[in-house]
Amino acid sequence: MLYFRQDRSATAARMARLPAWRRQIVATDAGSIDVLDIGKDAPRAILLITHGLGSLESFQEIAEALEARHPARRIIAYSRPGRGSSPASPGIEADDHLTHESLRVLPAILRALGITSADIVAHSDGVAVAMLFACAHPSMVERIVALSPQVHADRQFVATTGDLLADSRFSDDIARLEAEHLDPDLAVRCWAAAREALAARPDHVLARLATLGAPLLLVQGLNDEYGAHQQMSALSAHVRGPMKWVILRNDGHFPQHDSTEVVLDLICGHLEDIEWKSGSGRIRTRAAR
């Protein structure tokens, strides 16, 4: 189990012990980024994008499992700016976090690592980063797996953001997110800024998704406390490309932790499905467990 630690010295010491070939600070033209780079050194990768309060540890279990299942693939996870060991991006306007991450930071990471194309697995508002990037660089994105997407500021999104920030127990709740940050307060500020910006422009992401053509798998926990059903309905109405929608009846907002093996099977099945190269079919299914 990984924890969101308040002891910065202990976290820094543990990070320093990780083998350099597995975790490193990568210099990009958008700033330094905390990166997990495992598997085969290749220009085609599986890219993992965390939720807004995550660090690369949030996807470490999934990354290592994908490495075991796909030994010929390169697996990349990274800590978004201001999270993990990645410093915050300087000079970003408050309403521009998601755009900056998708159009400036992510392309810079891929250039620095020599990656020319990727399958993307993203969680929560990391899905917004993935989709905006895919719309801007369609030739670089093969497929997308969206876990509990948060891309639209509906009423529940706005209310949840306010409730979490006002809750004195918020820091304690973060402990279950399986993330590690050298500066937890900075991580929360970056997360809050991105959510508040989306709340100010609710359709900022959705309005750009008409051109999204990468085959898309949406995975939703039926018990998601953050309104994933409304999020996924909005996506279904705006995305014209091929889409599958899977509901996991026993899971919440973190299906990759609630049902790791089931989610891994879904990810691998989507990445290996050769019949989804084109078309606009929609499939909705319920995974019983």
C-alpha positions as CSV (number, residue, x, y, z in Angstrom):
1,M,0.0,0.0,0.0
2,L,1.2,3.5,-0.8
3,Y,0.3,6.5,1.2
4,F,0.0,10.3,0.8
5,R,2.7,11.3,3.3
6,Q,3.0,14.6,5.2
7,D,6.7,13.7,6.1
8,R,8.5,15.2,3.2
9,S,12.0,14.0,4.4
10,A,10.8,10.4,4.6
11,T,9.1,10.6,1.2
12,A,12.2,12.2,-0.4
13,A,14.4,9.5,1.1
14,R,12.2,6.7,-0.2
15,M,12.0,8.3,-3.7
16,A,15.8,8.6,-3.8
17,R,16.1,4.8,-3.2
18,L,14.1,3.9,-6.3
19,P,16.2,2.7,-9.2
20,A,16.9,5.5,-11.7
21,W,15.7,3.4,-14.6
22,R,12.3,3.1,-13.0
23,R,11.8,6.6,-11.7
24,Q,13.5,9.8,-12.7
25,I,13.1,13.6,-13.0
26,V,12.9,14.3,-16.7
27,A,13.9,17.7,-18.0
28,T,11.4,18.9,-20.6
29,D,10.8,22.2,-22.4
30,A,7.8,22.7,-20.1
31,G,9.7,22.1,-16.9
32,S,10.9,19.1,-14.9
33,I,8.6,16.2,-14.6
34,D,8.5,13.2,-12.2
35,V,8.4,10.1,-14.5
36,L,8.0,6.3,-14.1
37,D,9.4,4.8,-17.3
38,I,9.4,1.0,-17.4
39,G,9.2,-1.8,-20.0
40,K,10.8,-1.9,-23.4
41,D,12.5,1.3,-24.6
42,A,10.3,2.1,-27.6
43,P,8.7,5.1,-29.3
44,R,5.2,3.6,-28.8
45,A,4.0,3.6,-25.2
46,I,1.1,3.1,-22.8
47,L,0.7,6.4,-21.0
48,L,-1.0,6.6,-17.6
49,I,-2.4,10.0,-16.4
50,T,-3.5,10.3,-12.8
51,H,-6.4,12.1,-11.2
52,G,-5.8,15.7,-10.0
53,L,-4.6,14.7,-6.5
54,G,-2.5,11.8,-7.7
55,S,1.2,11.2,-8.2
56,L,2.7,8.5,-10.3
57,E,2.4,6.1,-7.3
58,S,-1.4,6.3,-7.9
59,F,-0.8,4.2,-11.1
60,Q,2.3,2.3,-10.1
61,E,0.4,-1.0,-9.4
62,I,-1.4,-0.7,-12.8
63,A,1.9,0.2,-14.6
64,E,3.7,-2.8,-13.2
65,A,0.8,-5.1,-14.0
66,L,0.7,-3.8,-17.6
67,E,4.5,-4.3,-17.8
68,A,4.0,-7.9,-16.8
69,R,1.1,-8.5,-19.3
70,H,2.7,-6.6,-22.1
71,P,6.5,-7.1,-21.8
72,A,7.1,-5.7,-25.3
73,R,5.4,-2.4,-24.5
74,R,6.8,0.7,-22.8
75,I,4.8,2.0,-19.8
76,I,4.9,5.6,-18.7
77,A,3.3,7.2,-15.7
78,Y,4.1,10.7,-14.5
79,S,3.2,13.2,-11.7
80,R,1.4,16.1,-13.1
81,P,2.8,19.6,-12.4
82,G,2.7,20.4,-8.7
83,R,2.1,16.8,-7.7
84,G,4.6,14.1,-6.7
85,S,8.1,15.4,-7.3
86,S,7.1,17.6,-10.3
87,P,7.3,21.3,-9.5
88,A,4.4,23.5,-10.4
89,S,4.4,25.1,-13.8
90,P,5.2,28.8,-13.4
91,G,3.1,31.6,-14.8
92,I,-0.1,29.6,-15.5
93,E,-3.3,31.6,-15.5
94,A,-5.8,30.2,-13.0
95,D,-8.3,29.2,-15.8
96,D,-5.7,27.5,-18.0
97,H,-4.4,24.5,-16.0
98,L,-6.0,21.7,-18.0
99,T,-5.2,23.4,-21.3
100,H,-1.6,23.9,-20.3
101,E,-1.2,20.3,-19.1
102,S,-2.7,18.9,-22.3
103,L,-1.2,21.2,-24.9
104,R,2.1,22.2,-23.4
105,V,3.2,19.8,-20.7
106,L,2.1,16.4,-22.2
107,P,3.6,17.1,-25.6
108,A,6.9,18.2,-23.9
109,I,7.0,14.9,-21.9
110,L,6.5,12.8,-25.0
111,R,9.2,14.7,-26.9
112,A,11.7,14.4,-24.1
113,L,11.1,10.6,-23.9
114,G,11.1,10.1,-27.6
115,I,7.6,8.8,-27.7
116,T,5.7,9.2,-31.1
117,S,2.4,7.5,-30.3
118,A,0.6,6.2,-27.2
119,D,-2.4,4.4,-25.8
120,I,-3.6,6.5,-22.9
121,V,-5.2,5.3,-19.6
122,A,-6.4,8.2,-17.6
123,H,-8.4,8.7,-14.4
124,S,-10.8,11.4,-13.2
125,D,-9.7,14.9,-14.5
126,G,-6.7,13.2,-16.0
127,V,-9.2,12.1,-18.7
128,A,-9.7,15.8,-19.6
129,V,-6.0,16.1,-20.2
130,A,-5.9,13.0,-22.3
131,M,-8.9,14.0,-24.5
132,L,-7.7,17.5,-25.1
133,F,-4.3,16.2,-26.1
134,A,-5.9,13.6,-28.4
135,C,-8.0,16.2,-30.1
136,A,-4.9,18.4,-30.7
137,H,-2.6,15.5,-31.7
138,P,-4.9,12.8,-33.2
139,S,-2.1,11.0,-35.0
140,M,-0.3,10.4,-31.7
141,V,-3.1,8.7,-29.8
142,E,-4.2,5.2,-30.6
143,R,-6.8,4.4,-27.9
144,I,-8.1,5.9,-24.7
145,V,-9.3,4.2,-21.5
146,A,-11.2,6.7,-19.3
147,L,-11.6,5.7,-15.7
148,S,-14.3,7.6,-13.8
149,P,-13.9,10.7,-16.1
150,Q,-14.3,14.2,-14.7
151,V,-14.5,16.5,-17.7
152,H,-17.6,18.6,-17.2
153,A,-18.5,20.9,-14.4
154,D,-22.1,19.9,-13.7
155,R,-23.9,20.8,-10.4
156,Q,-22.5,17.8,-8.6
157,F,-19.0,18.6,-9.7
158,V,-19.2,22.2,-8.4
159,A,-20.9,21.1,-5.1
160,T,-18.3,18.4,-4.5
161,T,-15.4,20.7,-5.0
162,G,-16.8,23.2,-2.5
163,D,-17.6,20.6,0.0
164,L,-14.2,19.0,-0.1
165,L,-12.3,22.2,0.2
166,A,-14.5,23.3,3.1
167,D,-14.2,20.0,5.0
168,S,-11.7,20.1,7.8
169,R,-11.2,16.3,7.3
170,F,-10.1,16.7,3.7
171,S,-6.4,16.1,4.4
172,D,-7.3,12.9,6.2
173,D,-9.5,11.7,3.3
174,I,-6.6,12.2,0.9
175,A,-4.7,9.4,2.7
176,R,-6.6,6.8,0.8
177,L,-5.6,8.1,-2.6
178,E,-2.3,6.2,-2.8
179,A,-0.3,9.2,-3.8
180,E,2.9,10.7,-2.5
181,H,3.7,14.4,-2.8
182,L,6.8,16.3,-1.6
183,D,4.5,19.3,-1.1
184,P,1.0,18.2,-0.2
185,D,-0.4,21.7,0.1
186,L,0.9,22.6,-3.4
187,A,-0.8,19.4,-4.8
188,V,-4.2,20.5,-3.2
189,R,-3.8,24.0,-4.6
190,C,-3.1,22.7,-8.1
191,W,-6.1,20.3,-7.9
192,A,-8.4,23.0,-6.6
193,A,-7.3,25.6,-9.2
194,A,-8.0,23.1,-12.1
195,R,-11.5,22.2,-10.7
196,E,-12.4,25.8,-10.0
197,A,-11.4,26.8,-13.5
198,L,-13.5,24.1,-15.0
199,A,-16.4,25.2,-12.7
200,A,-16.1,28.7,-14.2
201,R,-16.2,27.3,-17.7
202,P,-18.3,24.1,-17.4
203,D,-18.2,23.1,-21.1
204,H,-14.5,24.0,-21.7
205,V,-13.5,20.4,-22.4
206,L,-16.8,19.0,-23.8
207,A,-16.9,21.8,-26.5
208,R,-13.6,20.5,-28.0
209,L,-14.4,16.8,-28.2
210,A,-16.3,16.6,-31.5
211,T,-13.1,15.8,-33.2
212,L,-12.0,13.0,-30.8
213,G,-11.6,9.9,-33.0
214,A,-9.5,7.5,-30.9
215,P,-11.5,4.4,-29.8
216,L,-12.7,5.2,-26.3
217,L,-13.4,2.9,-23.4
218,L,-15.3,4.5,-20.5
219,V,-15.2,2.6,-17.2
220,Q,-17.6,3.8,-14.4
221,G,-18.2,2.5,-10.9
222,L,-21.9,2.4,-10.2
223,N,-21.2,3.7,-6.7
224,D,-19.0,6.6,-7.8
225,E,-19.7,9.4,-5.3
226,Y,-18.5,12.1,-7.7
227,G,-21.2,11.8,-10.3
228,A,-19.5,9.7,-13.0
229,H,-22.8,8.7,-14.6
230,Q,-23.6,12.3,-15.5
231,Q,-20.0,12.8,-16.7
232,M,-20.2,9.8,-18.9
233,S,-23.6,10.7,-20.3
234,A,-22.2,14.1,-21.3
235,L,-19.2,12.5,-23.0
236,S,-21.5,10.1,-24.8
237,A,-23.4,13.0,-26.2
238,H,-20.4,15.0,-27.4
239,V,-17.9,12.3,-28.6
240,R,-18.7,11.1,-32.1
241,G,-16.0,8.4,-32.4
242,P,-16.2,4.7,-31.4
243,M,-17.0,4.2,-27.7
244,K,-17.6,1.5,-25.2
245,W,-19.1,2.1,-21.8
246,V,-18.6,-0.4,-18.9
247,I,-20.3,-0.1,-15.5
248,L,-18.8,-1.9,-12.5
249,R,-21.6,-2.4,-10.1
250,N,-19.6,-2.7,-6.9
251,D,-17.1,0.1,-7.4
252,G,-16.7,3.7,-6.6
253,H,-14.6,6.5,-8.0
254,F,-11.4,4.4,-8.0
255,P,-12.2,1.2,-9.9
256,Q,-8.4,0.6,-10.5
257,H,-8.0,0.1,-6.8
258,D,-11.5,-1.4,-6.0
259,S,-11.2,-4.1,-8.7
260,T,-7.7,-4.0,-10.0
261,E,-7.7,-7.3,-12.0
262,V,-11.1,-6.5,-13.6
263,V,-9.9,-3.1,-14.7
264,L,-6.6,-4.6,-16.0
265,D,-8.6,-7.0,-18.1
266,L,-10.7,-4.2,-19.5
267,I,-7.7,-2.1,-20.3
268,C,-5.8,-4.9,-22.0
269,G,-9.0,-6.0,-23.9
270,H,-9.5,-2.5,-25.2
271,L,-5.8,-2.1,-26.2
272,E,-5.8,-5.5,-28.0
273,D,-9.2,-5.1,-29.7
274,I,-8.3,-5.0,-33.4
275,E,-11.9,-4.5,-34.5
276,W,-12.1,-1.0,-33.2
277,K,-9.9,0.8,-35.7
278,S,-12.8,2.7,-37.2
279,G,-16.5,3.2,-36.9
280,S,-18.9,5.0,-34.6
281,G,-20.6,2.1,-32.7
282,R,-21.6,2.5,-29.1
283,I,-21.7,-0.4,-26.7
284,R,-22.9,-0.2,-23.1
285,T,-22.4,-3.2,-20.7
286,R,-22.5,-4.0,-17.1
287,A,-19.6,-6.1,-15.6
288,A,-21.1,-8.4,-12.9
289,R,-18.8,-9.6,-10.1
